[in-house]
């Protein structure tokens, strides 16, 4: 089973093939021609004969409907080898920045989970981030899905995914037999000239097995583990609450008159409820008391 923990899990009981995902070449971007709520309802209708692994809302909500070990019904002949992500909107729309972030998060996860390269796919026989229309008639002939404005955004989505995935890369690389600077650079997504400069290597650019090279990659940021739901109900006072509040503010969910500060208050709860709604939760699931799914997605720095 493969579920992305940053998405709200909303499994559908029909309209997919259990165990049918034979391979993963990449992630295909779609446009819903509707709303996230409407699409969620449609995928549960037997008449739909359609589904998607993931879906985003314009405000940044992210749903997962189908486990990625199962085949969603999104792009006809492309279903068995490609994952899918639907996006709220209509033809001609561009994705909001929040939607681009969610697609990038899913794509970075697909990269880490399935080894898909972080690139725009060159076509149906390629690998990477694709789009529905690239499949032509074999993928249902949806030549306007997701539309030229979204296709133009794919390189930026890839860049955002690289920043997410690359943040955990090692700061050094150990040279193996047969390695060259150009081959290492291509593997790591770093120019070979940059590797040479970082490591003081000059022409004829000789490297030896066992040599450790600086790569210029940034160490992975450390995020605070979820302290448990009961922690917040004890009205804690902690630097963790301040860090959480700053992240909520950065996500546009601030309901603070002043602050945020270290003391958990009703303003923190209101702000967190806004974050839960932004992630697609409603009702009692958006009551302002943090849960692990939304906490992990918030990426609160460790303090």
N, C-alpha and C positions, 0 to 999 in steps of 0.2 A: 504494500500500500504506500502511496505517496501523496501526502497532503502538505500544502504550504501553510505553515503556522501563522503567517501574517495575514491570511485571508479568513473571512468568516465562512465557516463550513456550513453550506446549505445543500445537503445532498438531495438529489432528485431520485425518485424510485423507478423512473421509466426513461425512455428516449436515449439510451446509451447501450454500448456492448460491453458486458462484463468481461474483464480480462482481455479485451481486444486490442490493446495498444501494443503493436508488435515491435515498434522502435520509436525513437524520438529524434527527429532531424532538427526540430526547433519549435518555435512558438509563432502561431499565425494570428495576426491582428485583424479584428473585424469591427464593423460598426453595427449597432443594434437596430437602427431605424426605429427607436423607441426608448423607453425608460428602463432603468435597472429593475424597478419593481415589476413593470409589465413583462419584461423578459423572464424574470424569475417565475412569474405565474405561467407564462407560455410554455416554458420548459417542462412544466408539470402536467401539461395537457396532452393526452394521447394523440390528439390530432396534429400536434406540432411536428412530430418526427424530427426534432432538432434539439440540440443542446450544445454546450460549450464547457470546457474545463473551468474557465475563470470568467469573471465579468467585473467591469469597473463602473462606478457612478461618477458623474461630473464633479461631485464634491470630494471624491477620493475614497469612497467606499469600495471594498474589494470582496467579492464573493468567490468561493469555489464550489461548483456544483457536482463535478465528476472527479473522482480519484484518478490520478494520471496513469495508473496501471490499467484503467478502463478506457475504452474508445468513445469519445464524445462524437456527436453527429453534427459537425460544423462545416466541413469543406469536402464533402463527397469523397472522391478518390484519395484525398489527402488525409483522411481521418486516421488511418492506421499508423502513419509515420510522423504526424505533427500534432502538437498540442494546440489549444485554441484559447483566445481571450476576446470576448465581446466587450464593446465599449458603448456606454450610454451616449446617444446622440442620433443625428440623422445625416444622410448623405450631404457632403459639402462642408460638414463641420470639421474643425480641428479639435484634437484632444486638449482638454484643459491641462495645466501644469500638474495638477494633482493626479489626473489620469495617467499622464506620462510617467510620473513617479511610481504609480502602482504597477504599470506594465513593466517598467525597468526592474522593480523589485521581483516580480514573477520571473522575468527573463534571467536575472542574476541567479535566482534559485534554480531555474532549469539548467543553467550553465553548470552550477555546482553539483546538481543531482544527476544530470545525464551527460555531462561533458560537452554540451553544445557550445560551439565557439561564439564569442561575443562579437558578432558581426551581422550586417544586414545580409539576408540570404540572397544568393544570386539567382535562384529559381527553385523549382520544385525538387530538383536533384541536388541542390545545395544544402547548406545547414546554416542555422542562425535565426534571426528575427525576420519572419516573412509577413505577407499580407494576402488576404483572400484572393484578390484579383489576379495575382501572379500565377495561379493554377489554371486559369483559362477555363475552357469547356469541361475539362476533366475534374475540376473542382466546383462545378455547378454553373460556370459562366457568369459569375457575379463580378462583372468588370468594373463596377462602381463602388465596390466594397474593399477597403474602407473609405476610398476617395483620395484624390491627389494631395489634399492638404495634410492628411494623416500620413500618407506614404512619405511625404517630405519631412515629417517629424521622426521617422524611424532612426536616422543616424544619431539624433540627439538622445533618443531613448537608449540606444546602444551605449552612448557615452555615459549616460547616467548609470546604466547597469555595470559598466566597467568600473566606475568609481565605487559602486557598492561591492562588487566581487573582488576588485583589485585591492581594496583596503585590507584584506586579510592575507595578502601575498607576503611571502618571506622577503626580508630585506637583503638576503644574500642568496647566491646560487652556487652550488658546488659543481665544478666542471667535470664532465664525464668524458670517457674516451670517445674520440670522434667529434666532439663538440667544436663549433666555431662561434665567434662572436655574433655573426649574422644569424646563425641558427638559433642560438640562445635568445637573441633579441626578438626574433620572430615568435618564439615560443612564449616569451614573457610579455610581449607587446611593448618592448622598449627598443629604441633605435640602437643599432650596434655601436654607433659613434658615441652615444651616451654612455654605454657600458665601458667603452674604452676610456672615455674621459674620467668617469667616476673612479676607475681603478688604475689610472696612470699608465695605461697600456698604449704603446706607440708602435708605429710600423716596424716590423712586419706583422704586428698584432698576434703574437704567439701566446697561447694559453695552454696550460697543462692540466691533465686529470688530477683532481683533488684540490685544485686552486679554488678559493672562495672569492666570488665576485660580488661587489656591492651592486644592487639592482636599482636603487632609487625608489623602491616601492615603499609605501607608507604602512607602518604596523597597523594591525587591526585595532579599531577603537574598542574600548572595553565598556560594555553596557551593564547597568545594574540589573541583577536578577530580580524577578518578581518576588516581593517579600511576603506575599500571601494576602488574601482579601481581609482577614481579620486585623492585619497590621493597621490598615487605614481607619478602621472603626474604633481603634483605641485613641484616636485623635493625636497622632504622633507629632513630635517636634524634631525635625531632622534636616540635615543638608540634602537628603534625598528628596524631600518634599519641594525644596527650592529648585533642585535640578529638574524635577518632574514639571513644575510650573513653568519653568523657562522653555522646556520642550513643547508644552501645550501652547504657550504664547507663540512660539515659532511656527506652529502648525495652524495658527489663526483661530485657536480655540479659547483664547483668554477671556475670562469673565471676571477678571480682577479689577477692583477699583484702585488698589495699590498693590505693590508686590510683583511677583510672588515672593513669599517668604518661607521660613522653615516650619511654621506651624500649620498643620492641616486645618483648613477652615471650610465653610460652606462654599466659598468662592472656588476652592480647589475642586470640590465635588461638582460644582456647576461647570467648571472648565473641563473636567474629565468627561462629564456627560456630553459636552459638545464634541469632544474627541470621539467618543463612542458612536455618536450619531454620524460623524464624518466617516467613520469606518463602516457604516451601514447598519448599525444596531439600532433597535427601536424598543419602545415599551420598557419593561423591567430590565432588559439587557442594556439599556442606556440610562441607568439610574445614578451614574456618577461614582459608583464604587468600582475601583479598578479590578479587572480580571486579567488573567495571564495573556490571553490572545492580544488584547489591545495594549497591554503593557509592553510586550515584546515588540509590537509594531511601532510603539512610540520611541523606542531606542533612547532611554534615559541614560545619560553618562554615569558611569560608576563614580561614587564619591568616597 
